[in-house]
């Protein structure tokens, strides 16, 4: 089964920042939390013009992302 959202970036241990890509639309989302058990915020990443950041994924990219995630 194809995952709808894939994590493409992660930073921090207590102040966590993660970027997820919607594999159907390519839209990038940022999730941020100072404590992942106490709640977090999520927003669409935008470029300098205020347009959503979109990662165009072909099937090969999606397979590669899935393989990377499986190795964690």
One Martini backbone bead per residue (centre of mass of N, CA, C, O) as a GRO file, in nm:
protein
   72
    1UNK     BB    1   0.096   0.036   0.023
    2UNK     BB    2   0.058   0.365  -0.022
    3UNK     BB    3   0.176   0.639   0.111
    4UNK     BB    4   0.062   0.959   0.166
    5UNK     BB    5   0.283   1.020   0.390
    6UNK     BB    6   0.623   1.151   0.398
    7UNK     BB    7   0.924   1.161   0.550
    8UNK     BB    8   1.207   1.398   0.467
    9UNK     BB    9   1.247   1.548   0.756
   10UNK     BB   10   1.470   1.581   1.051
   11UNK     BB   11   1.483   1.772   1.369
   12UNK     BB   12   1.568   1.696   1.664
   13UNK     BB   13   1.449   1.608   2.002
   14UNK     BB   14   1.277   1.835   2.155
   15UNK     BB   15   1.299   2.029   1.902
   16UNK     BB   16   1.083   1.947   1.660
   17UNK     BB   17   1.135   1.891   1.301
   18UNK     BB   18   0.909   1.820   1.024
   19UNK     BB   19   0.887   1.684   0.692
   20UNK     BB   20   0.611   1.644   0.471
   21UNK     BB   21   0.481   1.448   0.196
   22UNK     BB   22   0.238   1.448  -0.039
   23UNK     BB   23   0.206   1.193  -0.277
   24UNK     BB   24  -0.039   1.329  -0.445
   25UNK     BB   25   0.054   1.658  -0.442
   26UNK     BB   26   0.354   1.746  -0.304
   27UNK     BB   27   0.300   1.877  -0.050
   28UNK     BB   28   0.446   2.063   0.213
   29UNK     BB   29   0.501   1.989   0.566
   30UNK     BB   30   0.511   2.132   0.893
   31UNK     BB   31   0.631   1.996   1.202
   32UNK     BB   32   0.604   2.128   1.541
   33UNK     BB   33   0.793   2.067   1.857
   34UNK     BB   34   0.885   2.076   2.208
   35UNK     BB   35   0.678   1.819   2.263
   36UNK     BB   36   0.542   1.536   2.129
   37UNK     BB   37   0.332   1.493   2.388
   38UNK     BB   38   0.211   1.817   2.397
   39UNK     BB   39   0.212   1.884   2.103
   40UNK     BB   40   0.144   2.046   1.779
   41UNK     BB   41   0.236   2.187   1.463
   42UNK     BB   42   0.078   2.266   1.139
   43UNK     BB   43   0.208   2.344   0.802
   44UNK     BB   44   0.243   2.498   0.516
   45UNK     BB   45   0.480   2.532   0.291
   46UNK     BB   46   0.635   2.833   0.169
   47UNK     BB   47   0.729   3.059  -0.040
   48UNK     BB   48   0.815   3.385  -0.114
   49UNK     BB   49   0.507   3.407  -0.257
   50UNK     BB   50   0.305   3.200  -0.087
   51UNK     BB   51   0.351   2.927  -0.210
   52UNK     BB   52   0.345   2.611  -0.221
   53UNK     BB   53   0.547   2.352  -0.157
   54UNK     BB   54   0.653   2.136  -0.430
   55UNK     BB   55   0.699   1.785  -0.477
   56UNK     BB   56   0.790   1.612  -0.750
   57UNK     BB   57   0.672   1.276  -0.792
   58UNK     BB   58   0.774   0.987  -0.891
   59UNK     BB   59   0.770   0.654  -0.862
   60UNK     BB   60   1.071   0.625  -0.791
   61UNK     BB   61   1.074   0.821  -0.552
   62UNK     BB   62   0.864   0.669  -0.380
   63UNK     BB   63   1.028   0.413  -0.349
   64UNK     BB   64   1.279   0.538  -0.218
   65UNK     BB   65   1.135   0.654   0.029
   66UNK     BB   66   1.026   0.387   0.136
   67UNK     BB   67   1.306   0.259   0.181
   68UNK     BB   68   1.412   0.467   0.383
   69UNK     BB   69   1.187   0.427   0.595
   70UNK     BB   70   1.236   0.115   0.644
   71UNK     BB   71   1.538   0.167   0.780
   72UNK     BB   72   1.450   0.298   1.069
   0.00000   0.00000   0.00000
